[in-house]
Amino acid sequence: MKAMILPEFGAPLRLATVPVPKIGPNDVLLRVRATGVGLTVVIMTAVPGRVTSFPRIPGHEVAGVVVEVGSEVTHVGVGDRVTCHFYLTCGVCRFCRSGRETLCPASPGNVGMASDGAYAEYMAIPARNVTPIPQGVSDIDAAIAADAIATPYHACREEARVGPGDSVLIVGAGGGVGIHAVQMAKLCGGWVLAADITDEKLAAARDCGADALVDVRRGDLAAQVAKLTDGRGVDAAIDFVASRETLEGSLKSLARAGRLVIIGSRPTAVFGADSSFTVDPRHVLGSMLEIHGSRYVTLTEIAQTLEILRQQRIRAIVSRTFPLEGAEEAHELIRKNALVGRAALVLES
């Protein structure tokens, strides 16, 4: 089969012919139809330790068709369209059993990092990781949903707890995940302020329902938020950039009892700057602020996100598609912050 492989740490991806993976009794084999391309994959290629062995096939946002099932698999069958969960987990620890599987202490890592992923014609994955794609949801939309839409679904509902009338600041609102957070916060009833640094990304956020725009190029983030909210601040700030500047600005933008949700990650090895930020405990205590780390989603939340897509209450924003061999080109555009929304690889049937 054809696959884009990462031959060694820090190397560019290259197209190779490799064997179709073999599956175990609890696995399924997928014929990959579409794969989302986002910053997570770009980061994992450049941060030591994220990939457990080489060569590795990246890719975790997948839509595919089941072509083979292991002998112990009963909940999916050949011909089913499925997407998958990003984390490899044990399924039996207290975190897995309480719906917090992203904290599984026995996890060996992630799809596309600790196991081969979806930048390939075929992909093997534990059957417990897959969930069906509903009729009416396209392959590209389903692939994007598995992370770029499900992640803001969790962040808005469980961490930011966005409700009708809440004001919500989305930082990095034109990016591959942030653009869907704008829509999700609106779906939850929020009044959305979208912050970004290019005209194209701000326009896309406006097109997706943002009520106000914050052009970070024009000065202090918190000052602009204060002006747009008549000095009150926002009930929640969800930061998909997570630089020192955006995190401190988001915290200063919160109203009393506000919630800061951190989703972005900017490793020094990739971005060349320390993203640690300063927190004044008197400010947090005095205004009873909350700081949340939001780490991906549950498998149930992926299924719920797919249902929202089926109901057409949210739309996947994919600005560019590439063939399998175009993965490195897509990565370079992400490194340059040159993409609005998400990119995807589309494989021939």
Residue frames relative to the residue before (quaternion, step in Angstrom):
aa qw qx qy qz dx dy dz
M 1.0000 0.0000 0.0000 0.0000 0.00 0.00 0.00
K 0.4756 -0.6339 0.5202 0.3183 3.56 -1.30 0.39
A 0.0751 0.7827 -0.6138 0.0705 3.55 -1.07 0.77
M 0.3485 -0.6691 0.6062 0.2516 3.52 -1.29 0.49
I 0.0693 -0.8323 0.5500 0.0029 3.56 -0.50 1.16
L 0.3369 -0.6662 0.6251 0.2278 3.50 -1.33 0.54
P 0.2616 -0.8326 0.4603 0.1624 3.62 -0.07 1.22
E 0.7873 -0.0765 0.0739 0.6073 3.58 1.12 -0.67
F 0.6931 -0.4802 0.3235 0.4294 3.55 -1.24 0.34
G 0.8432 0.1985 -0.1669 0.4710 3.54 -0.99 0.95
A 0.5570 0.6151 -0.3933 0.3959 3.60 1.24 -0.12
P 0.5305 -0.5866 0.4803 0.3792 3.60 -1.19 0.34
L 0.5610 -0.5739 0.4664 0.3720 3.55 -1.23 0.44
R 0.0500 -0.7889 0.6101 0.0539 3.56 -1.17 0.54
L 0.5052 -0.6424 0.4905 0.3025 3.53 -1.17 0.67
A 0.0446 0.7975 -0.5973 0.0724 3.56 -0.91 0.99
T 0.3538 -0.6698 0.5964 0.2655 3.52 -1.34 0.25
V 0.0334 0.8045 -0.5857 0.0926 3.57 -0.62 1.18
P 0.6209 -0.5526 0.3796 0.4063 3.62 -1.16 0.34
V 0.5309 -0.5652 0.5099 0.3724 3.57 -1.20 0.51
P 0.4746 -0.7019 0.4389 0.2991 3.63 -0.75 0.96
K 0.3725 -0.6926 0.5721 0.2329 3.54 -1.20 0.64
I 0.2934 -0.7716 0.5427 0.1549 3.59 -1.05 0.72
G 0.4131 -0.6782 0.5519 0.2546 3.51 -1.32 0.47
P 0.7523 -0.4228 0.2599 0.4333 3.60 -1.27 0.02
N 0.7515 0.3609 -0.2060 0.5125 3.61 1.15 -0.50
D 0.5811 0.5947 -0.3528 0.4290 3.58 1.27 0.33
V 0.2104 -0.7184 0.6317 0.2014 3.51 -1.41 0.03
L 0.3001 -0.7141 0.6014 0.1957 3.54 -1.27 0.50
L 0.1650 -0.8044 0.5683 0.0527 3.55 -0.80 1.08
R 0.2931 -0.6531 0.6612 0.2245 3.51 -1.27 0.62
V 0.3139 -0.7922 0.4952 0.1694 3.56 -0.33 1.26
R 0.1861 -0.7875 0.5816 0.0836 3.55 -0.95 0.96
A 0.7924 -0.0706 0.0711 0.6018 3.60 1.03 -0.76
T 0.0957 -0.7883 0.6074 0.0200 3.52 -1.19 0.71
G 0.3809 -0.7114 0.5426 0.2331 3.57 -0.87 0.92
V 0.1834 -0.7633 0.6126 0.0917 3.53 -1.18 0.68
G 0.1299 0.8175 -0.5448 0.1339 3.56 -0.57 1.17
L 0.7598 -0.4076 0.2757 0.4249 3.52 -1.38 0.03
T 0.5616 0.6152 -0.3941 0.3883 3.61 1.09 -0.63
V 0.6813 0.4766 -0.2957 0.4703 3.58 0.90 -0.88
V 0.6290 0.5326 -0.3333 0.4578 3.58 1.01 -0.80
I 0.6608 0.5068 -0.3046 0.4622 3.59 0.96 -0.86
M 0.6831 0.5080 -0.3120 0.4218 3.58 0.84 -0.93
T 0.6307 0.5333 -0.3476 0.4439 3.61 1.11 -0.48
A 0.7638 0.3903 -0.1812 0.4811 3.60 1.20 -0.48
V 0.6710 0.4686 -0.2988 0.4909 3.61 1.24 -0.18
P 0.4411 -0.7128 0.4697 0.2770 3.62 -0.57 1.07
G 0.7914 0.3464 -0.2530 0.4354 3.55 -1.07 0.81
R 0.5638 0.6087 -0.4012 0.3881 3.59 1.15 -0.39
V 0.7272 0.3253 -0.1990 0.5707 3.59 1.00 -0.82
T 0.3763 -0.7870 0.4513 0.1878 3.57 -0.65 1.12
S 0.7967 -0.0488 0.0262 0.6018 3.61 1.15 -0.48
F 0.2673 -0.7540 0.5839 0.1385 3.54 -1.28 0.46
P 0.5276 -0.1738 -0.8314 -0.0122 1.53 -2.17 1.26
R 0.1859 -0.7814 0.5898 0.0837 3.57 -1.19 0.59
I 0.2921 -0.7104 0.6129 0.1855 3.55 -1.16 0.73
P 0.2792 -0.7815 0.5311 0.1708 3.64 -0.51 1.10
G 0.5489 0.6602 -0.4445 0.2555 3.52 -1.41 -0.23
H 0.0483 0.8297 -0.5517 0.0691 3.57 -0.61 1.13
E 0.6293 0.4718 -0.3539 0.5061 3.63 1.21 -0.17
V 0.1302 0.8487 -0.4870 0.1599 3.54 0.07 1.29
A 0.0468 -0.7096 0.6966 0.0948 3.47 -1.33 0.54
G 0.1472 0.8084 -0.5534 0.1362 3.55 -0.74 1.04
V 0.4377 -0.6579 0.5473 0.2759 3.51 -1.38 0.12
V 0.4345 -0.6859 0.5192 0.2668 3.58 -0.91 0.92
V 0.0806 -0.8145 0.5741 0.0210 3.56 -0.75 1.07
E 0.7850 0.0587 -0.0549 0.6142 3.59 1.28 -0.21
V 0.1198 -0.7866 0.6023 0.0650 3.59 -1.04 0.76
G 0.5240 -0.6324 0.4763 0.3141 3.54 -1.17 0.65
S 0.6871 -0.5327 0.3242 0.3728 3.54 -1.24 0.49
E 0.7199 0.4324 -0.2468 0.4836 3.60 1.14 -0.53
V 0.5560 0.6330 -0.3791 0.3827 3.60 1.26 -0.10
T 0.0381 -0.8310 0.5546 -0.0202 3.57 -0.78 1.04
H 0.6912 0.5307 -0.2961 0.3911 3.63 1.07 -0.55
V 0.7458 0.1979 -0.1924 0.6064 3.61 1.28 -0.02
G 0.1767 -0.8012 0.5660 0.0810 3.55 -1.18 0.54
V 0.6963 -0.4422 0.3554 0.4396 3.53 -1.32 0.19
G 0.7593 0.3396 -0.2785 0.4801 3.56 -0.90 0.98
D 0.5502 0.6086 -0.4017 0.4069 3.60 1.21 -0.29
R 0.3241 -0.6960 0.6036 0.2149 3.56 -1.14 0.73
V 0.0342 0.8200 -0.5667 0.0725 3.58 -0.78 1.00
T 0.1725 -0.6950 0.6722 0.1879 3.48 -1.45 0.19
C 0.3434 -0.7880 0.4897 0.1461 3.57 -1.21 0.18
H 0.5207 -0.5977 0.5281 0.3045 3.48 -1.44 0.35
F 0.5307 -0.6939 0.4191 0.2472 3.55 -1.02 0.98
Y 0.7296 0.4390 -0.2338 0.4695 3.59 1.05 -0.75
L 0.3058 -0.6944 0.6202 0.1990 3.54 -1.12 0.77
T 0.0178 0.8413 -0.5325 0.0918 3.58 -0.50 1.19
C 0.5822 -0.6061 0.4212 0.3409 3.55 -1.30 0.33
G 0.3649 -0.7708 0.4537 0.2587 3.58 1.14 -0.60
V 0.7649 0.3790 -0.1922 0.4840 3.61 1.21 -0.25
C 0.5437 0.6126 -0.4203 0.3905 3.64 1.17 -0.19
R 0.6938 -0.4922 0.3161 0.4200 3.58 -1.25 0.27
F 0.6419 0.5082 -0.3407 0.4622 3.59 1.09 -0.55
C 0.6428 0.5093 -0.3243 0.4714 3.60 0.94 -0.81
R 0.7274 0.4505 -0.2468 0.4551 3.56 0.92 -0.90
S 0.7026 0.4251 -0.2731 0.5011 3.59 1.24 -0.22
G 0.5992 -0.6039 0.3511 0.3912 3.57 1.23 0.35
R 0.6196 0.4930 -0.3696 0.4862 3.59 1.15 0.53
E 0.0764 0.8713 -0.4820 0.0517 3.53 0.97 0.90
T 0.5688 0.5939 -0.3956 0.4089 3.61 1.17 -0.33
L 0.6726 0.4533 -0.2986 0.5029 3.60 1.27 -0.16
C 0.2945 0.7897 -0.4949 0.2112 3.61 1.27 0.18
P 0.3396 -0.7722 0.4962 0.2053 3.64 -0.54 1.10
A 0.6734 0.4867 -0.2933 0.4729 3.58 1.21 -0.36
S 0.4115 0.7310 -0.4657 0.2818 3.59 1.25 0.01
P 0.3402 -0.7421 0.5359 0.2152 3.60 -0.86 0.90
G 0.7370 -0.3238 0.2269 0.5482 3.58 1.27 -0.23
N 0.6271 -0.5628 0.4213 0.3354 3.51 -1.24 -0.55
V 0.6200 -0.5157 0.4419 0.3929 3.52 -1.33 0.41
G 0.7852 0.2654 -0.2253 0.5121 3.56 -0.84 0.97
M 0.7254 0.3423 -0.2244 0.5533 3.57 1.31 -0.06
A 0.7779 0.2200 -0.1147 0.5773 3.58 0.91 -0.99
S 0.7451 0.1388 -0.1406 0.6370 3.57 1.34 -0.04
D 0.5965 -0.5740 0.4059 0.3872 3.57 -1.16 0.47
G 0.2982 -0.7995 0.5096 0.1104 3.52 -1.01 0.93
A 0.7911 -0.4296 0.2797 0.3338 3.47 -1.38 -0.46
Y 0.4702 0.6152 -0.4909 0.3994 3.61 1.16 0.36
A 0.5981 0.5248 -0.3433 0.4991 3.55 0.81 1.02
E 0.6140 -0.5568 0.4065 0.3844 3.55 -1.27 0.28
Y 0.7878 0.1175 -0.0647 0.6012 3.58 1.12 -0.65
M 0.0756 -0.7946 0.6024 0.0028 3.54 -1.18 0.66
A 0.2232 -0.7496 0.6090 0.1322 3.57 -0.98 0.90
I 0.0685 0.7984 -0.5912 0.0915 3.57 -0.97 0.87
P 0.5736 -0.5696 0.4360 0.3956 3.63 -1.08 0.54
A 0.5375 -0.6564 0.4266 0.3134 3.57 -0.90 0.92
R 0.6080 0.5732 -0.3651 0.4104 3.61 1.07 -0.61
N 0.6452 0.5524 -0.3133 0.4247 3.59 1.23 -0.42
V 0.6945 0.5049 -0.2921 0.4213 3.61 1.12 -0.39
T 0.0783 -0.7641 0.6384 0.0495 3.52 -1.30 0.55
P 0.5614 -0.6477 0.3927 0.3333 3.62 -0.97 0.80
I 0.3604 -0.6820 0.5928 0.2315 3.52 -1.26 0.58
P 0.4123 -0.7302 0.4777 0.2620 3.63 -0.67 1.00
Q 0.5942 -0.5283 0.4620 0.3928 3.54 -1.25 0.43
G 0.7532 0.3737 -0.2748 0.4665 3.56 -1.00 0.81
V 0.6554 0.4356 -0.3122 0.5322 3.59 1.28 -0.15
S 0.3919 -0.7512 0.4821 0.2232 3.58 -0.63 1.11
D 0.6663 -0.4959 0.3724 0.4140 3.55 -1.28 0.32
I 0.6681 0.4955 -0.3153 0.4568 3.60 0.84 -0.91
D 0.6719 0.4964 -0.3079 0.4553 3.59 0.84 -0.92
A 0.6602 0.5106 -0.3138 0.4528 3.59 0.96 -0.82
A 0.6336 0.5277 -0.3362 0.4551 3.57 0.99 -0.79
I 0.6710 0.4892 -0.2912 0.4749 3.57 0.92 -0.92
A 0.6183 0.5813 -0.3395 0.4056 3.57 1.01 -0.81
A 0.6212 0.6031 -0.3456 0.3619 3.58 1.00 -0.81
D 0.7917 0.1473 -0.1050 0.5835 3.59 1.20 -0.34
A 0.7703 0.4298 -0.2339 0.4090 3.55 0.44 -1.23
I 0.7222 0.3483 -0.2493 0.5431 3.62 1.19 -0.35
A 0.6534 0.5181 -0.3221 0.4482 3.60 0.97 -0.78
T 0.6140 0.5651 -0.3546 0.4218 3.61 1.02 -0.73
P 0.7081 0.4045 -0.2916 0.5000 3.67 0.81 -0.76
Y 0.5311 0.5956 -0.4158 0.4362 3.59 1.18 -0.40
H 0.6858 0.4595 -0.2763 0.4921 3.57 0.87 -0.98
A 0.6719 0.5223 -0.3148 0.4204 3.59 0.82 -0.96
C 0.6944 0.4775 -0.2827 0.4581 3.59 0.90 -0.89
R 0.7343 0.4388 -0.2447 0.4566 3.59 0.88 -0.92
E 0.8150 0.3313 -0.1411 0.4540 3.55 0.68 -1.13
E 0.7581 0.3695 -0.2088 0.4951 3.60 0.97 -0.77
A 0.7560 0.3397 -0.1995 0.5227 3.60 0.73 -1.01
R 0.1889 -0.8223 0.5094 0.1691 3.58 1.25 -0.51
V 0.1051 0.8298 -0.5358 0.1154 3.54 0.86 1.04
G 0.0098 -0.7948 0.6061 -0.0281 3.54 -0.92 0.99
P 0.7319 -0.4144 0.2885 0.4575 3.59 -1.25 0.18
G 0.8168 0.2485 -0.2045 0.4788 3.53 -0.89 1.02
D 0.5220 0.6286 -0.4245 0.3900 3.60 1.21 -0.19
S 0.3158 -0.7039 0.5984 0.2161 3.54 -1.16 0.66
V 0.0815 -0.8190 0.5669 -0.0350 3.55 -0.83 1.09
L 0.2062 -0.7566 0.6113 0.1070 3.55 -0.88 1.02
I 0.1066 -0.7696 0.6281 0.0425 3.57 -0.84 1.04
V 0.1398 -0.7988 0.5833 0.0457 3.58 -0.52 1.20
G 0.7498 0.2044 -0.2241 0.5880 3.55 -0.61 1.21
A 0.1951 0.8667 -0.4427 0.1214 3.52 1.20 0.68
G 0.7040 0.4528 -0.2841 0.4675 3.61 1.17 -0.32
G 0.5142 0.6657 -0.4020 0.3616 3.56 1.30 0.02
G 0.7645 -0.4303 0.2525 0.4083 3.52 -1.34 0.11
V 0.7303 0.3374 -0.2208 0.5514 3.59 1.15 -0.55
G 0.6426 0.5623 -0.3199 0.4106 3.57 0.97 -0.88
I 0.6262 0.5509 -0.3457 0.4299 3.60 1.03 -0.75
H 0.6719 0.4580 -0.2918 0.5036 3.58 1.14 -0.58
A 0.5854 0.5597 -0.3709 0.4544 3.59 1.18 -0.46
V 0.5746 0.5652 -0.3773 0.4561 3.59 1.10 -0.62
Q 0.6928 0.4708 -0.2728 0.4732 3.57 0.85 -0.97
M 0.6712 0.5115 -0.3047 0.4416 3.58 0.94 -0.90
A 0.6466 0.5084 -0.3212 0.4693 3.57 0.98 -0.81
K 0.6264 0.5166 -0.3296 0.4818 3.58 1.07 -0.68
L 0.6439 0.5291 -0.3185 0.4516 3.57 0.98 -0.87
C 0.6748 0.4842 -0.2822 0.4801 3.58 1.13 -0.68
G 0.6166 -0.5755 0.3369 0.4184 3.59 1.27 -0.12
G 0.4742 0.7147 -0.4126 0.3066 3.57 1.26 0.10
W 0.3528 -0.6411 0.6318 0.2556 3.50 -1.43 0.37
V 0.1724 -0.8747 0.4525 0.0192 3.54 -0.24 1.34
L 0.1529 -0.7309 0.6612 0.0717 3.51 -1.04 1.02
A 0.1548 -0.8131 0.5594 0.0440 3.58 -0.61 1.17
A 0.1011 -0.8085 0.5795 0.0169 3.56 -0.69 1.13
D 0.2305 0.7462 -0.6061 0.1505 3.56 -1.00 0.89
I 0.4997 -0.7082 0.4466 0.2219 3.58 -1.32 0.08
T 0.7174 0.3446 -0.2815 0.5360 3.63 1.17 0.26
D 0.6102 -0.5667 0.4091 0.3730 3.54 -1.18 0.60
E 0.6506 0.5384 -0.3210 0.4287 3.58 0.97 -0.89
K 0.6935 0.4705 -0.2850 0.4652 3.59 0.89 -0.89
L 0.6379 0.5069 -0.3327 0.4748 3.59 1.01 -0.69
A 0.6397 0.5157 -0.3264 0.4672 3.59 1.01 -0.78
A 0.6448 0.5174 -0.3219 0.4614 3.59 1.00 -0.79
A 0.6376 0.5193 -0.3228 0.4685 3.58 1.02 -0.79
R 0.6301 0.5183 -0.3270 0.4769 3.56 1.02 -0.78
D 0.6558 0.5193 -0.3034 0.4563 3.58 0.97 -0.89
C 0.7023 0.4469 -0.2585 0.4902 3.59 1.17 -0.60
G 0.7341 -0.4857 0.2214 0.4198 3.57 1.21 0.36
A 0.3847 0.7277 -0.4987 0.2717 3.62 1.20 0.04
D 0.3948 -0.7400 0.5044 0.2054 3.56 -0.98 0.91
A 0.7845 0.0331 -0.0081 0.6192 3.59 1.18 -0.56
L 0.2856 -0.7651 0.5585 0.1455 3.55 -1.15 0.68
V 0.1513 -0.7567 0.6314 0.0766 3.54 -1.13 0.79
D 0.1601 -0.7859 0.5944 0.0589 3.55 -0.46 1.26
V 0.3055 -0.8043 0.4824 0.1644 3.56 -0.16 1.31
R 0.5459 0.6088 -0.4019 0.4120 3.61 1.21 -0.31
R 0.6852 0.5212 -0.2749 0.4281 3.58 1.16 -0.56
G 0.7746 -0.3478 0.1879 0.4936 3.58 1.19 0.21
D 0.8502 -0.2487 0.1509 0.4388 3.48 -1.44 -0.17
L 0.4773 -0.6980 0.4647 0.2626 3.57 -0.76 1.12
A 0.7039 0.4753 -0.2788 0.4483 3.57 0.73 -1.06
A 0.6346 0.5303 -0.3392 0.4484 3.60 1.00 -0.73
Q 0.6550 0.4970 -0.3174 0.4723 3.58 0.99 -0.78
V 0.6361 0.5171 -0.3276 0.4698 3.58 1.01 -0.79
A 0.6372 0.5325 -0.3285 0.4501 3.59 0.94 -0.86
K 0.6581 0.5105 -0.3115 0.4575 3.58 0.96 -0.84
L 0.7007 0.4765 -0.2679 0.4585 3.58 0.96 -0.87
T 0.7432 0.3605 -0.2062 0.5247 3.60 1.21 -0.42
D 0.4952 -0.6812 0.4106 0.3495 3.59 1.24 0.45
G 0.7368 -0.4573 0.2167 0.4484 3.54 1.01 0.89
R 0.5485 0.6578 -0.3876 0.3410 3.60 1.21 -0.22
G 0.3674 -0.6939 0.5296 0.3209 3.59 0.89 -0.93
V 0.5398 -0.6367 0.4598 0.3031 3.55 -1.33 0.05
D 0.5456 -0.6205 0.4594 0.3260 3.54 -1.21 0.56
A 0.7963 0.0217 -0.0007 0.6045 3.58 1.14 -0.59
A 0.0951 -0.7499 0.6512 0.0674 3.53 -1.20 0.67
I 0.1025 -0.7857 0.6094 0.0269 3.57 -0.78 1.06
D 0.1314 -0.8396 0.5270 0.0120 3.56 -0.39 1.29
F 0.1400 -0.8065 0.5733 0.0351 3.55 -0.52 1.26
V 0.6123 0.5383 -0.3409 0.4682 3.59 1.29 -0.04
A 0.0332 -0.8737 0.4826 0.0521 3.55 0.97 -1.00
S 0.3059 0.6846 -0.5828 0.3132 3.55 0.79 1.07
R 0.6800 -0.4531 0.3538 0.4552 3.57 -1.23 0.20
E 0.6845 0.5049 -0.2924 0.4371 3.56 0.90 -0.95
T 0.7046 0.4550 -0.2904 0.4605 3.61 0.83 -0.89
L 0.6439 0.5237 -0.3323 0.4479 3.61 1.00 -0.74
E 0.6813 0.4588 -0.3004 0.4850 3.59 0.89 -0.84
G 0.6441 0.5133 -0.3213 0.4673 3.57 1.06 -0.72
S 0.6407 0.5209 -0.3236 0.4620 3.59 1.01 -0.78
L 0.6510 0.5156 -0.3177 0.4577 3.57 0.95 -0.85
K 0.6748 0.4826 -0.2895 0.4774 3.58 0.99 -0.83
S 0.6381 0.5533 -0.3190 0.4299 3.59 1.21 -0.45
L 0.5613 0.6494 -0.3790 0.3458 3.60 1.22 -0.33
A 0.4101 -0.6532 0.5826 0.2565 3.50 -1.21 0.70
R 0.7014 -0.3993 0.3371 0.4847 3.59 -1.24 -0.01
A 0.8284 0.1392 -0.1626 0.5177 3.57 -1.01 0.94
G 0.3608 0.7575 -0.4742 0.2667 3.57 1.18 0.47
R 0.3102 -0.7475 0.5666 0.1549 3.54 -1.29 0.51
L 0.1597 -0.7513 0.6341 0.0898 3.56 -0.87 1.03
V 0.0943 -0.7917 0.6033 0.0178 3.56 -0.76 1.10
I 0.1759 -0.7969 0.5746 0.0614 3.56 -0.66 1.17
I 0.0160 -0.7989 0.6007 -0.0267 3.55 -0.69 1.13
G 0.6508 0.5468 -0.3189 0.4192 3.56 0.99 -0.82
S 0.1132 -0.7623 0.6332 0.0724 3.52 -1.31 0.40
R 0.0273 -0.8079 0.5881 -0.0244 3.58 -0.79 1.03
P 0.1476 -0.8190 0.5491 0.0776 3.60 0.27 1.21
T 0.5645 -0.6226 0.4276 0.3329 3.56 -0.99 0.86
A 0.6178 0.5769 -0.3405 0.4119 3.59 1.05 -0.77
V 0.7178 0.4176 -0.2408 0.5023 3.58 1.14 -0.61
F 0.8157 0.3058 -0.1250 0.4748 3.56 0.79 -1.05
G 0.4463 -0.7512 0.4114 0.2595 3.59 1.26 -0.07
A 0.7273 0.3389 -0.2341 0.5490 3.59 1.22 0.29
D 0.4792 -0.6552 0.5068 0.2902 3.55 -1.14 0.72
S 0.2538 -0.8005 0.5279 0.1269 3.58 -0.74 1.06
S 0.3509 0.7287 -0.5135 0.2865 3.62 1.20 0.24
F 0.0998 -0.8132 0.5720 0.0390 3.57 -0.97 0.80
T 0.4974 -0.6763 0.4770 0.2602 3.53 -1.26 0.51
V 0.1158 -0.7751 0.6199 0.0407 3.55 -1.00 0.93
D 0.2649 -0.7403 0.5985 0.1538 3.56 -0.86 0.99
P 0.3514 -0.7724 0.4782 0.2263 3.63 -0.32 1.13
R 0.5920 0.5648 -0.3750 0.4358 3.61 1.13 -0.52
H 0.6435 0.5130 -0.3167 0.4716 3.57 1.04 -0.79
V 0.6674 0.4998 -0.3005 0.4631 3.57 0.90 -0.97
L 0.6839 0.4811 -0.2843 0.4691 3.58 0.93 -0.90
G 0.6867 0.5166 -0.2945 0.4181 3.56 0.82 -1.00
S 0.7671 0.3178 -0.1723 0.5299 3.57 1.02 -0.77
M 0.3558 -0.7619 0.4646 0.2775 3.58 1.34 0.07
L 0.1678 0.8068 -0.5356 0.1846 3.53 0.76 1.15
E 0.2480 -0.7452 0.5988 0.1568 3.56 -1.29 0.42
I 0.1238 -0.7595 0.6339 0.0774 3.57 -1.11 0.76
H 0.0660 -0.8212 0.5663 -0.0245 3.56 -0.60 1.19
G 0.2287 -0.6969 0.6552 0.1809 3.53 -1.19 0.67
S 0.1350 -0.8065 0.5736 0.0479 3.58 -0.65 1.11
R 0.0703 -0.8410 0.5349 -0.0402 3.53 -0.35 1.32
Y 0.8224 -0.2672 0.1158 0.4887 3.54 -0.20 1.40
V 0.5495 -0.6233 0.4838 0.2747 3.61 -1.16 -0.61
T 0.4835 -0.5906 0.5301 0.3694 3.54 -1.36 -0.10
L 0.6371 -0.5150 0.3989 0.4119 3.55 -1.26 0.32
T 0.6025 0.5572 -0.3483 0.4531 3.58 1.09 -0.68
E 0.6633 0.5048 -0.3093 0.4577 3.59 0.99 -0.81
I 0.5844 0.5400 -0.3797 0.4719 3.60 1.12 -0.50
A 0.6520 0.5089 -0.3121 0.4675 3.60 0.93 -0.88
Q 0.6583 0.5013 -0.3101 0.4681 3.60 0.98 -0.81
T 0.6321 0.5287 -0.3245 0.4643 3.58 1.05 -0.76
L 0.6398 0.5215 -0.3179 0.4665 3.58 1.00 -0.81
E 0.6403 0.5166 -0.3257 0.4659 3.58 1.05 -0.72
I 0.6218 0.5230 -0.3410 0.4729 3.61 1.03 -0.72
L 0.6329 0.5106 -0.3275 0.4811 3.58 1.04 -0.75
R 0.6400 0.5305 -0.3289 0.4481 3.59 0.94 -0.86
Q 0.6918 0.4661 -0.2605 0.4861 3.56 1.07 -0.80
Q 0.3724 -0.7606 0.4489 0.2851 3.59 1.36 -0.06
R 0.3771 0.7186 -0.4933 0.3131 3.55 1.02 0.84
I 0.7461 0.1332 -0.1222 0.6408 3.55 1.38 -0.02
R 0.1958 -0.7891 0.5680 0.1280 3.59 -1.09 0.50
A 0.4618 -0.6602 0.5230 0.2782 3.53 -1.13 0.76
I 0.2160 -0.7748 0.5853 0.1021 3.56 -0.88 1.01
V 0.0961 0.7761 -0.6081 0.1367 3.55 -0.30 1.34
S 0.1969 -0.8398 0.4988 0.0844 3.57 -0.30 1.25
R 0.7974 0.1123 -0.0559 0.5902 3.59 1.18 -0.53
T 0.0982 -0.7541 0.6434 0.0875 3.55 -1.13 0.70
F 0.1507 -0.7847 0.6001 0.0377 3.53 -1.18 0.71
P 0.4874 -0.5867 0.5252 0.3774 3.58 -1.20 0.30
L 0.7325 -0.4206 0.2879 0.4512 3.59 -1.25 0.25
E 0.7127 0.4668 -0.2696 0.4490 3.59 0.84 -0.93
G 0.6131 0.5552 -0.3478 0.4415 3.61 1.27 -0.07
A 0.3370 0.7810 -0.4796 0.2154 3.60 1.25 0.14
E 0.6801 0.4902 -0.3074 0.4501 3.60 0.86 -0.89
E 0.6027 0.5421 -0.3518 0.4681 3.59 1.10 -0.63
A 0.6453 0.5081 -0.3114 0.4780 3.57 0.99 -0.84
H 0.6360 0.5304 -0.3284 0.4543 3.60 0.95 -0.83
E 0.6642 0.5111 -0.3145 0.4457 3.58 0.92 -0.87
L 0.6307 0.5178 -0.3342 0.4716 3.59 1.03 -0.70
I 0.6354 0.5131 -0.3256 0.4764 3.59 1.06 -0.72
R 0.6261 0.5365 -0.3357 0.4554 3.59 0.97 -0.82
K 0.7144 0.4373 -0.2388 0.4913 3.57 1.06 -0.77
N 0.3839 -0.7306 0.4705 0.3123 3.59 1.32 -0.04
A 0.4032 0.7629 -0.4106 0.2946 3.54 1.16 0.71
L 0.6439 0.5141 -0.3296 0.4608 3.61 1.24 0.07
V 0.2713 -0.6986 0.6356 0.1853 3.53 -1.13 0.76
G 0.8145 0.1336 -0.1207 0.5516 3.57 -0.81 0.95
R 0.7151 -0.4525 0.3440 0.4068 3.56 -1.26 -0.54
A 0.2750 -0.6882 0.6335 0.2224 3.51 -1.41 0.27
A 0.0965 -0.7936 0.5979 0.0574 3.57 -1.23 0.37
L 0.3271 -0.6746 0.6183 0.2357 3.50 -1.32 0.51
V 0.1242 -0.7811 0.6096 0.0535 3.58 -0.93 0.91
L 0.2063 -0.8049 0.5501 0.0838 3.55 -0.65 1.16
E 0.5449 -0.6137 0.4586 0.3408 3.54 -1.11 0.64
S 0.5231 -0.6364 0.4696 0.3175 3.56 -1.09 0.71
